[in-house]
């Protein structure tokens, strides 16, 4: 007779969501690093604009990371509330990234 702990659907949903978000953040981080490399190659007048955009991206990335950490620490019942805050931070980050990417293509 085996005694398996039943899996909680909320726990599984939360873990899947966290894994998805972590992967998205990792991918975006790599893309930000690519922009940074381009900024380092830019002419002096454009470099300041690149760096300003990078600072904004880093701030928004850090805000999204902070919201993810809150989400990870949240209990199963509270995480859906925190998810809305994360989604806003994530959307802000994506918009800033898209804006920066379009400027420097």
BAGUPA-535438 format. One record per atom (N, C-alpha, C): residue in one letter; z negated, x negated, y negated; atom name; residue number from 0. Coordinates in steps of 0.2 Angstrom, whole numbers, plus 2048, in hexadecimal, padded with zeros to 3 digits. Each point is the difference from the previous one (the first is absolute). Layout:
BEGIN
ATOM res  c3  c1  c2 atom   n
ATOM   a   Z   X   Y   CA NUM
...
END
This chain:
BEGIN
ATOM res  c3  c1  c2 atom   n
ATOM   x 800 7FC 806    N   0
ATOM   x 800 804 7FA   CA   0
ATOM   x 800 7FC 7FA    C   0
ATOM   x 805 800 7FC    N   1
ATOM   x 800 7FC 7FA   CA   1
ATOM   x 7FE 804 7FA    C   1
ATOM   x 7FD 7FD 7FB    N   2
ATOM   x 7FD 804 7FA   CA   2
ATOM   x 804 7FD 7FA    C   2
ATOM   x 805 803 7FE    N   3
ATOM   x 804 7FE 7FA   CA   3
ATOM   x 7FD 804 7FA    C   3
ATOM   x 800 7FC 7FB    N   4
ATOM   x 7FE 803 7FA   CA   4
ATOM   x 806 804 7FD    C   4
ATOM   x 800 806 7FE    N   5
ATOM   x 805 804 7FE   CA   5
ATOM   x 803 7FD 7F9    C   5
ATOM   x 806 800 7FF    N   6
ATOM   x 802 7FD 7FA   CA   6
ATOM   x 800 806 7FB    C   6
ATOM   x 7FE 7FE 7FA    N   7
ATOM   x 800 805 7FA   CA   7
ATOM   x 807 800 7FD    C   7
ATOM   x 803 805 7FF    N   8
ATOM   x 807 800 7FD   CA   8
ATOM   x 7FF 7FE 7F8    C   8
ATOM   x 7FB 802 7FD    N   9
ATOM   x 7FF 7FD 7F9   CA   9
ATOM   x 800 7F9 800    C   9
ATOM   x 7FC 7FD 805    N  10
ATOM   x 7FF 7F8 800   CA  10
ATOM   x 807 7FD 801    C  10
ATOM   x 804 803 805    N  11
ATOM   x 806 7FD 802   CA  11
ATOM   x 805 801 7FA    C  11
ATOM   x 800 806 7FC    N  12
ATOM   x 804 801 7FA   CA  12
ATOM   x 7FE 7FB 7FB    C  12
ATOM   x 7FA 7FF 7FF    N  13
ATOM   x 7FE 7FB 7FB   CA  13
ATOM   x 802 7F9 801    C  13
ATOM   x 7FF 7FE 807    N  14
ATOM   x 802 7F9 802   CA  14
ATOM   x 807 7FF 7FF    C  14
ATOM   x 804 805 802    N  15
ATOM   x 808 800 7FF   CA  15
ATOM   x 802 7FF 7F9    C  15
ATOM   x 7FD 804 7FC    N  16
ATOM   x 801 800 7F9   CA  16
ATOM   x 7FE 7F9 7FD    C  16
ATOM   x 7FA 7FD 801    N  17
ATOM   x 7FE 7FA 7FE   CA  17
ATOM   x 805 7FA 802    C  17
ATOM   x 802 801 806    N  18
ATOM   x 805 7FB 803   CA  18
ATOM   x 807 800 7FC    C  18
ATOM   x 802 806 7FF    N  19
ATOM   x 806 801 7FC   CA  19
ATOM   x 800 7FD 7F9    C  19
ATOM   x 7FA 802 7FD    N  20
ATOM   x 7FF 7FD 7F9   CA  20
ATOM   x 800 7F9 800    C  20
ATOM   x 7FC 7FD 804    N  21
ATOM   x 7FF 7F9 801   CA  21
ATOM   x 807 7FC 800    C  21
ATOM   x 804 803 805    N  22
ATOM   x 807 7FD 801   CA  22
ATOM   x 804 801 7F9    C  22
ATOM   x 7FF 805 7FD    N  23
ATOM   x 804 801 7FA   CA  23
ATOM   x 7FE 7FC 7FA    C  23
ATOM   x 7F9 7FF 800    N  24
ATOM   x 7FE 7FB 7FB   CA  24
ATOM   x 802 7F9 802    C  24
ATOM   x 800 7FE 806    N  25
ATOM   x 802 7F9 802   CA  25
ATOM   x 808 7FF 7FE    C  25
ATOM   x 804 805 801    N  26
ATOM   x 807 800 7FF   CA  26
ATOM   x 801 7FF 7F8    C  26
ATOM   x 7FC 804 7FC    N  27
ATOM   x 801 800 7F9   CA  27
ATOM   x 7FD 7F9 7FD    C  27
ATOM   x 7FB 7FE 803    N  28
ATOM   x 7FD 7F9 7FE   CA  28
ATOM   x 806 7FB 801    C  28
ATOM   x 803 800 805    N  29
ATOM   x 806 7FB 802   CA  29
ATOM   x 805 801 7FA    C  29
ATOM   x 802 806 7FF    N  30
ATOM   x 805 802 7FA   CA  30
ATOM   x 7FD 7FD 7FA    C  30
ATOM   x 7FA 801 7FE    N  31
ATOM   x 7FD 7FE 7FA   CA  31
ATOM   x 801 7F8 800    C  31
ATOM   x 7FF 7FD 805    N  32
ATOM   x 800 7F9 801   CA  32
ATOM   x 807 7FD 7FE    C  32
ATOM   x 805 804 803    N  33
ATOM   x 807 7FF 7FE   CA  33
ATOM   x 802 800 7F9    C  33
ATOM   x 7FD 805 7FC    N  34
ATOM   x 801 801 7F9   CA  34
ATOM   x 7FC 7FA 7FD    C  34
ATOM   x 7FB 7FE 802    N  35
ATOM   x 7FC 7FA 7FD   CA  35
ATOM   x 805 7FA 801    C  35
ATOM   x 803 7FF 805    N  36
ATOM   x 804 7FA 801   CA  36
ATOM   x 806 801 7FB    C  36
ATOM   x 803 806 7FF    N  37
ATOM   x 805 801 7FB   CA  37
ATOM   x 7FE 7FE 7F9    C  37
ATOM   x 7F9 802 7FF    N  38
ATOM   x 7FD 7FF 7F9   CA  38
ATOM   x 800 7F9 7FF    C  38
ATOM   x 7FE 7FC 805    N  39
ATOM   x 7FF 7F9 7FF   CA  39
ATOM   x 807 7FC 7FF    C  39
ATOM   x 805 803 801    N  40
ATOM   x 807 7FE 7FF   CA  40
ATOM   x 803 802 7FA    C  40
ATOM   x 7FD 805 7FD    N  41
ATOM   x 803 803 7FA   CA  41
ATOM   x 800 7FB 7FA    C  41
ATOM   x 804 802 7FB    N  42
ATOM   x 800 7FC 7FA   CA  42
ATOM   x 7FA 801 7FC    C  42
ATOM   x 7FE 7FC 7FC    N  43
ATOM   x 7F9 801 7FC   CA  43
ATOM   x 7FF 806 7FD    C  43
ATOM   x 805 803 7FD    N  44
ATOM   x 800 806 7FC   CA  44
ATOM   x 7FF 806 805    C  44
ATOM   x 803 800 805    N  45
ATOM   x 7FF 805 805   CA  45
ATOM   x 7FA 800 805    C  45
ATOM   x 7FD 7F9 800    N  46
ATOM   x 7FB 7FF 804   CA  46
ATOM   x 7FA 804 7FE    C  46
ATOM   x 7FF 800 7F9    N  47
ATOM   x 7FA 804 7FE   CA  47
ATOM   x 800 807 802    C  47
ATOM   x 806 803 800    N  48
ATOM   x 801 807 802   CA  48
ATOM   x 7FE 801 807    C  48
ATOM   x 803 7FC 804    N  49
ATOM   x 7FF 800 807   CA  49
ATOM   x 7F8 7FF 802    C  49
ATOM   x 7FD 7FC 7FC    N  50
ATOM   x 7F9 7FF 801   CA  50
ATOM   x 7FC 806 7FE    C  50
ATOM   x 802 803 7FB    N  51
ATOM   x 7FC 806 7FE   CA  51
ATOM   x 801 806 805    C  51
ATOM   x 806 800 803    N  52
ATOM   x 801 805 805   CA  52
ATOM   x 7FC 7FF 806    C  52
ATOM   x 800 7F9 802    N  53
ATOM   x 7FC 7FE 806   CA  53
ATOM   x 7F9 802 7FF    C  53
ATOM   x 7FD 7FE 7FA    N  54
ATOM   x 7F9 802 7FF   CA  54
ATOM   x 7FF 807 801    C  54
ATOM   x 804 805 7FD    N  55
ATOM   x 800 807 801   CA  55
ATOM   x 800 802 808    C  55
ATOM   x 805 7FC 803    N  56
ATOM   x 800 802 807   CA  56
ATOM   x 7FA 7FE 804    C  56
ATOM   x 7FD 7FA 7FE    N  57
ATOM   x 7FA 7FD 804   CA  57
ATOM   x 7FA 805 7FE    C  57
ATOM   x 800 802 7FA    N  58
ATOM   x 7FA 805 7FF   CA  58
ATOM   x 801 807 804    C  58
ATOM   x 806 802 800    N  59
ATOM   x 801 806 804   CA  59
ATOM   x 7FF 7FF 807    C  59
ATOM   x 803 7FB 803    N  60
ATOM   x 7FF 7FE 807   CA  60
ATOM   x 7F8 800 801    C  60
ATOM   x 7FC 7FC 7FC    N  61
ATOM   x 7F9 800 801   CA  61
ATOM   x 7FD 807 800    C  61
ATOM   x 802 804 7FB    N  62
ATOM   x 7FD 807 800   CA  62
ATOM   x 802 804 807    C  62
ATOM   x 806 7FF 802    N  63
ATOM   x 802 803 806   CA  63
ATOM   x 7FC 7FD 806    C  63
ATOM   x 7FF 7FA 800    N  64
ATOM   x 7FC 7FC 805   CA  64
ATOM   x 7F8 803 800    C  64
ATOM   x 7FE 801 7FA    N  65
ATOM   x 7F9 802 7FF   CA  65
ATOM   x 7FF 807 803    C  65
ATOM   x 805 804 7FE    N  66
ATOM   x 800 807 803   CA  66
ATOM   x 801 800 808    C  66
ATOM   x 804 7FC 802    N  67
ATOM   x 800 7FF 808   CA  67
ATOM   x 7F9 7FE 803    C  67
ATOM   x 7FD 7FC 7FD    N  68
ATOM   x 7F9 7FE 802   CA  68
ATOM   x 7FC 806 800    C  68
ATOM   x 800 804 7FA    N  69
ATOM   x 7FC 806 800   CA  69
ATOM   x 801 804 806    C  69
ATOM   x 807 801 801    N  70
ATOM   x 802 804 805   CA  70
ATOM   x 7FD 7FE 807    C  70
ATOM   x 801 7F9 801    N  71
ATOM   x 7FD 7FE 806   CA  71
ATOM   x 7F9 800 801    C  71
ATOM   x 7FC 800 7FB    N  72
ATOM   x 7F9 801 800   CA  72
ATOM   x 7FE 807 801    C  72
ATOM   x 804 805 7FE    N  73
ATOM   x 7FE 807 800   CA  73
ATOM   x 7FF 803 807    C  73
ATOM   x 7FC 805 800    N  74
ATOM   x 7FF 803 806   CA  74
ATOM   x 806 805 802    C  74
ATOM   x 800 802 806    N  75
ATOM   x 806 804 802   CA  75
ATOM   x 800 806 7FB    C  75
ATOM   x 7FB 803 7FE    N  76
ATOM   x 801 806 7FC   CA  76
ATOM   x 802 7FF 7F9    C  76
ATOM   x 7FE 7FA 7FD    N  77
ATOM   x 801 7FF 7F9   CA  77
ATOM   x 807 7FC 7FF    C  77
ATOM   x 803 7FD 805    N  78
ATOM   x 806 7FC 7FF   CA  78
ATOM   x 806 804 7FD    C  78
ATOM   x 800 806 802    N  79
ATOM   x 806 804 7FD   CA  79
ATOM   x 7FF 801 7F9    C  79
ATOM   x 7FA 800 7FD    N  80
ATOM   x 7FF 800 7F9   CA  80
ATOM   x 802 7FA 7FD    C  80
ATOM   x 7FE 7FA 803    N  81
ATOM   x 802 7FA 7FD   CA  81
ATOM   x 807 7FE 801    C  81
ATOM   x 804 803 805    N  82
ATOM   x 807 7FF 801   CA  82
ATOM   x 804 802 7FA    C  82
ATOM   x 7FE 805 7FC    N  83
ATOM   x 804 802 7FA   CA  83
ATOM   x 7FF 7FB 7FB    C  83
ATOM   x 7FB 7FD 7FF    N  84
ATOM   x 7FF 7FA 7FB   CA  84
ATOM   x 804 7FA 802    C  84
ATOM   x 800 7FF 807    N  85
ATOM   x 805 7FB 802   CA  85
ATOM   x 807 801 7FF    C  85
ATOM   x 802 806 801    N  86
ATOM   x 807 802 7FF   CA  86
ATOM   x 802 7FF 7F9    C  86
ATOM   x 7FC 802 7FB    N  87
ATOM   x 802 7FF 7F9   CA  87
ATOM   x 800 7F8 7FF    C  87
ATOM   x 7FB 7FC 802    N  88
ATOM   x 801 7F9 7FF   CA  88
ATOM   x 806 7FD 803    C  88
ATOM   x 802 803 806    N  89
ATOM   x 806 7FD 804   CA  89
ATOM   x 806 802 7FC    C  89
ATOM   x 800 806 7FD    N  90
ATOM   x 806 802 7FD   CA  90
ATOM   x 801 7FC 7F9    C  90
ATOM   x 7FA 7FF 7FD    N  91
ATOM   x 801 7FC 7FA   CA  91
ATOM   x 802 7F9 801    C  91
ATOM   x 7FE 7FD 806    N  92
ATOM   x 802 7FA 802   CA  92
ATOM   x 808 800 801    C  92
ATOM   x 802 804 804    N  93
ATOM   x 807 801 802   CA  93
ATOM   x 805 801 7FA    C  93
ATOM   x 7FD 804 7FB    N  94
ATOM   x 804 801 7FA   CA  94
ATOM   x 801 7F9 7FC    C  94
ATOM   x 7FA 7FD 7FF    N  95
ATOM   x 800 7FA 7FC   CA  95
ATOM   x 804 7FA 804    C  95
ATOM   x 800 800 806    N  96
ATOM   x 804 7FC 804   CA  96
ATOM   x 808 801 7FF    C  96
ATOM   x 802 807 801    N  97
ATOM   x 807 802 7FF   CA  97
ATOM   x 802 7FE 7F9    C  97
ATOM   x 7FC 801 7FB    N  98
ATOM   x 801 7FF 7F9   CA  98
ATOM   x 802 7F8 7FF    C  98
ATOM   x 7FB 7FC 803    N  99
ATOM   x 801 7F9 7FF   CA  99
ATOM   x 806 7FD 804    C  99
ATOM   x 801 803 806    N 100
ATOM   x 806 7FE 803   CA 100
ATOM   x 806 802 7FD    C 100
ATOM   x 801 805 7FD    N 101
ATOM   x 806 802 7FC   CA 101
ATOM   x 801 7FC 7FA    C 101
ATOM   x 7FB 7FE 7FD    N 102
ATOM   x 801 7FB 7FA   CA 102
ATOM   x 803 7FA 802    C 102
ATOM   x 7FE 7FD 806    N 103
ATOM   x 802 7F9 801   CA 103
ATOM   x 805 800 806    C 103
ATOM   x 804 805 801    N 104
ATOM   x 805 7FF 805   CA 104
ATOM   x 806 7FD 7FD    C 104
END
